[in-house]
Amino acid sequence: MKINKILSVGCSNTVGVNLEEEIGIYDYLKKGNDTSVLGKKVREYRETNNFSTRYANHYAAEVTNLGISGASNERIIFNTVEELESKPRGLYDMVLVNLSGQARMTFEYMEKLFDIDLSYETEHLLEYTDMGKDGYKEFLEFYRNNLFGQYTTHKKQTHLYRYIVTYLESKQIPYLITQTVPTDFKLKDFTDKCIDVTFDDYNEECGRVRARGNHWLSDSHQAWADLLIHNTEELYGRN
């Protein structure tokens, strides 16, 4: 199978967050809309070194990276479907769907979409809202107390997993589904077109060192790209 154009969708590891620590930039938390000189430097380094680009380089292919830091599975799947529905059929030769944590949720506020993780404090999102610190804390507490339950973390997630597999199969688009962080779900229960070890577990088991910001560095991204390539060629053959 010839791969010329790739779609990769996921969360912060798909973006390549914390890779910039390799060039001495620490504690950078801004999103992709940062137009400063520093923001451009960080964005370029991430784009060059994340696993999606490394995977694409192997095939001398072009990659569209729709990673969003903190993205929920709902957001990742929505972005995948929206991108594929808005483009000509057959544009992408391979779709990489990199799912995230089951405790993450997407919500709309002031006509913008935001993601929160109900399992930890997400104070860094405060700068993107307009409700003040006390209001934001109250908002998070409400979500955590009322929505962090079995429906959100399991039943809804199960249907999301089933939906993206059914959608991609119906479109007859070559794909590979992975998970970033450990969850209660085994991808093999939904599809054989997957890697059934998470990005985090794979790198930890191999003894690789995390960045200070808790994500992964270039060696981990290269190793994950190599695993993606191996599984792609097992499923779909070599170029």
C-alpha positions as CSV (number, residue, x, y, z in Angstrom):
1,M,0.0,0.0,0.0
2,K,1.3,3.4,-1.0
3,I,0.9,6.1,1.7
4,N,1.1,9.7,0.4
5,K,-1.2,11.6,2.8
6,I,-1.8,10.8,6.5
7,L,-4.3,12.1,9.0
8,S,-3.3,11.9,12.7
9,V,-5.7,13.0,15.4
10,G,-5.1,12.9,19.2
11,C,-4.2,14.8,22.3
12,S,-1.0,16.3,23.7
13,N,1.3,13.4,22.7
14,T,0.1,13.7,19.1
15,V,1.0,17.5,19.3
16,G,4.4,16.7,20.8
17,V,4.0,18.6,24.0
18,N,7.3,19.0,26.0
19,L,9.5,18.0,23.1
20,E,10.7,21.7,23.3
21,E,12.5,20.8,26.6
22,E,15.2,19.4,24.3
23,I,16.0,22.9,23.2
24,G,15.8,24.4,26.7
25,I,12.2,25.6,26.8
26,Y,10.3,24.5,29.9
27,D,6.8,24.9,31.4
28,Y,5.3,26.0,28.1
29,L,1.5,25.6,28.4
30,K,0.1,27.8,25.7
31,K,-2.1,26.3,22.9
32,G,-1.4,26.4,19.2
33,N,-2.8,30.0,18.8
34,D,0.3,31.5,20.4
35,T,1.8,33.8,17.6
36,S,4.8,35.0,19.6
37,V,8.4,34.2,18.5
38,L,8.6,31.7,21.3
39,G,5.3,30.1,20.3
40,K,6.5,29.7,16.7
41,K,9.7,28.1,17.9
42,V,7.9,25.6,20.1
43,R,5.4,24.8,17.4
44,E,8.0,24.2,14.8
45,Y,10.1,21.9,17.0
46,R,7.1,19.9,18.0
47,E,5.9,19.5,14.4
48,T,9.3,18.3,13.3
49,N,9.8,15.8,16.1
50,N,6.5,14.3,17.1
51,F,5.7,10.7,16.2
52,S,3.2,11.6,13.5
53,T,5.8,13.5,11.5
54,R,8.4,10.7,12.1
55,Y,5.9,8.2,10.9
56,A,5.1,10.3,7.8
57,N,8.8,10.8,7.0
58,H,9.2,7.0,6.8
59,Y,6.8,7.0,3.9
60,A,7.9,10.3,2.4
61,A,4.3,11.3,3.0
62,E,2.5,14.5,4.1
63,V,0.7,14.5,7.4
64,T,-2.2,16.6,8.7
65,N,-1.8,16.7,12.5
66,L,-5.0,17.5,14.4
67,G,-3.7,16.9,17.9
68,I,-5.1,19.1,20.6
69,S,-3.7,19.2,24.1
70,G,-6.0,17.7,26.6
71,A,-8.5,16.5,24.0
72,S,-11.1,14.1,25.1
73,N,-12.0,11.0,23.1
74,E,-15.2,12.7,22.1
75,R,-13.2,15.6,20.6
76,I,-10.7,13.4,18.9
77,I,-13.4,11.3,17.2
78,F,-15.4,14.4,16.3
79,N,-12.3,16.0,14.7
80,T,-11.5,12.8,12.8
81,V,-15.0,12.5,11.4
82,E,-15.3,16.2,10.6
83,E,-12.0,16.3,8.8
84,L,-12.8,13.2,6.7
85,E,-16.4,14.4,5.9
86,S,-15.1,17.8,4.8
87,K,-12.5,16.5,2.4
88,P,-12.7,14.6,-0.9
89,R,-13.1,10.8,-0.5
90,G,-9.8,9.1,-0.8
91,L,-7.7,12.1,0.1
92,Y,-6.1,10.3,3.0
93,D,-4.3,7.0,2.6
94,M,-3.9,6.3,6.3
95,V,-5.7,7.6,9.4
96,L,-4.1,7.4,12.9
97,V,-6.6,7.9,15.7
98,N,-4.7,8.3,19.0
99,L,-7.3,8.1,21.8
100,S,-6.9,9.7,25.2
101,G,-8.2,9.3,28.8
102,Q,-11.6,8.1,29.7
103,A,-12.2,10.8,32.3
104,R,-11.9,13.6,29.8
105,M,-14.9,15.6,28.7
106,T,-15.5,18.3,26.1
107,F,-17.9,21.2,26.8
108,E,-18.9,24.4,25.1
109,Y,-18.4,27.8,26.8
110,M,-18.9,31.2,25.1
111,E,-19.1,29.5,21.7
112,K,-15.7,27.7,22.2
113,L,-15.0,24.1,22.9
114,F,-12.9,23.2,26.0
115,D,-11.7,19.9,27.4
116,I,-11.4,19.0,31.0
117,D,-10.1,15.9,32.7
118,L,-12.3,15.1,35.7
119,S,-9.5,13.1,37.3
120,Y,-7.2,16.0,38.1
121,E,-7.1,19.8,38.4
122,T,-7.0,21.6,35.1
123,E,-6.3,25.1,36.3
124,H,-4.2,25.9,33.2
125,L,-7.5,26.2,31.3
126,L,-8.5,29.1,33.5
127,E,-6.8,31.6,31.1
128,Y,-9.1,30.5,28.3
129,T,-12.3,31.2,30.2
130,D,-14.0,34.4,31.4
131,M,-15.6,33.4,34.6
132,G,-13.0,34.2,37.2
133,K,-11.0,31.8,39.4
134,D,-13.8,31.2,41.9
135,G,-16.3,30.6,39.2
136,Y,-14.0,28.2,37.3
137,K,-13.3,26.2,40.5
138,E,-17.0,25.9,41.1
139,F,-17.5,24.8,37.5
140,L,-14.9,22.1,37.7
141,E,-16.3,20.9,41.1
142,F,-19.8,20.6,39.7
143,Y,-18.6,18.6,36.7
144,R,-16.4,16.4,38.9
145,N,-19.1,15.7,41.5
146,N,-22.0,15.2,39.1
147,L,-20.5,13.8,35.8
148,F,-17.5,11.8,36.9
149,G,-19.5,8.5,36.9
150,Q,-19.9,5.2,35.2
151,Y,-21.9,6.7,32.3
152,T,-19.2,9.2,31.4
153,T,-16.1,7.0,32.0
154,H,-17.4,3.7,30.7
155,K,-20.7,3.4,28.9
156,K,-20.2,6.6,26.8
157,Q,-16.6,5.7,26.1
158,T,-17.6,2.2,25.0
159,H,-19.9,3.7,22.4
160,L,-17.3,6.2,21.3
161,Y,-14.8,3.4,20.6
162,R,-17.5,1.4,18.7
163,Y,-18.5,4.4,16.7
164,I,-15.1,5.4,15.4
165,V,-14.3,1.8,14.3
166,T,-17.7,1.4,12.6
167,Y,-17.2,4.8,10.9
168,L,-13.8,4.1,9.5
169,E,-14.7,0.6,8.4
170,S,-17.8,1.9,6.6
171,K,-15.6,4.5,4.8
172,Q,-13.1,1.7,3.9
173,I,-10.2,4.0,5.0
174,P,-7.0,2.3,6.2
175,Y,-6.6,3.1,9.9
176,L,-4.7,2.4,13.1
177,I,-6.2,3.2,16.5
178,T,-4.0,3.6,19.6
179,Q,-4.3,4.9,23.1
180,T,-2.1,7.5,24.8
181,V,-2.7,6.8,28.5
182,P,-3.8,3.6,30.3
183,T,-7.5,3.1,30.4
184,D,-10.0,0.3,31.3
185,F,-10.4,-0.5,27.7
186,K,-8.6,-3.0,25.4
187,L,-8.6,-1.9,21.8
188,K,-8.6,-5.5,20.7
189,D,-12.2,-5.8,21.9
190,F,-13.2,-3.3,19.2
191,T,-10.8,-3.8,16.3
192,D,-7.7,-5.7,15.2
193,K,-6.4,-2.5,13.5
194,C,-4.8,-1.3,16.7
195,I,-1.8,-1.3,19.0
196,D,-3.0,-2.8,22.3
197,V,-0.3,-1.1,24.4
198,T,-0.6,2.5,25.3
199,F,1.9,5.2,24.4
200,D,2.7,5.7,28.1
201,D,3.0,2.1,29.0
202,Y,5.1,1.3,26.0
203,N,7.7,3.9,26.8
204,E,7.7,3.2,30.5
205,E,8.2,-0.5,29.9
206,C,11.2,0.3,27.7
207,G,12.7,2.5,30.5
208,R,12.5,5.8,28.6
209,V,12.7,9.0,30.5
210,R,9.8,11.5,30.6
211,A,10.2,15.2,30.1
212,R,10.0,17.4,33.1
213,G,6.5,18.3,32.0
214,N,5.5,14.6,32.2
215,H,5.2,14.0,28.4
216,W,7.8,12.2,26.3
217,L,10.9,13.2,24.4
218,S,12.2,12.5,20.9
219,D,13.5,9.0,21.5
220,S,10.0,7.9,22.7
221,H,8.3,9.5,19.7
222,Q,10.7,7.8,17.4
223,A,10.1,4.4,19.1
224,W,6.4,4.9,18.9
225,A,6.6,5.9,15.2
226,D,8.6,2.7,14.6
227,L,5.9,0.6,16.3
228,L,3.2,2.3,14.2
229,I,5.1,1.6,11.1
230,H,5.6,-2.0,12.0
231,N,1.9,-2.5,12.7
232,T,0.9,-0.6,9.6
233,E,3.0,-2.9,7.4
234,E,1.7,-6.0,9.3
235,L,-1.9,-5.0,8.5
236,Y,-1.6,-3.4,5.1
237,G,1.7,-4.5,3.6
238,R,4.9,-2.6,2.8
239,N,5.1,0.3,0.3
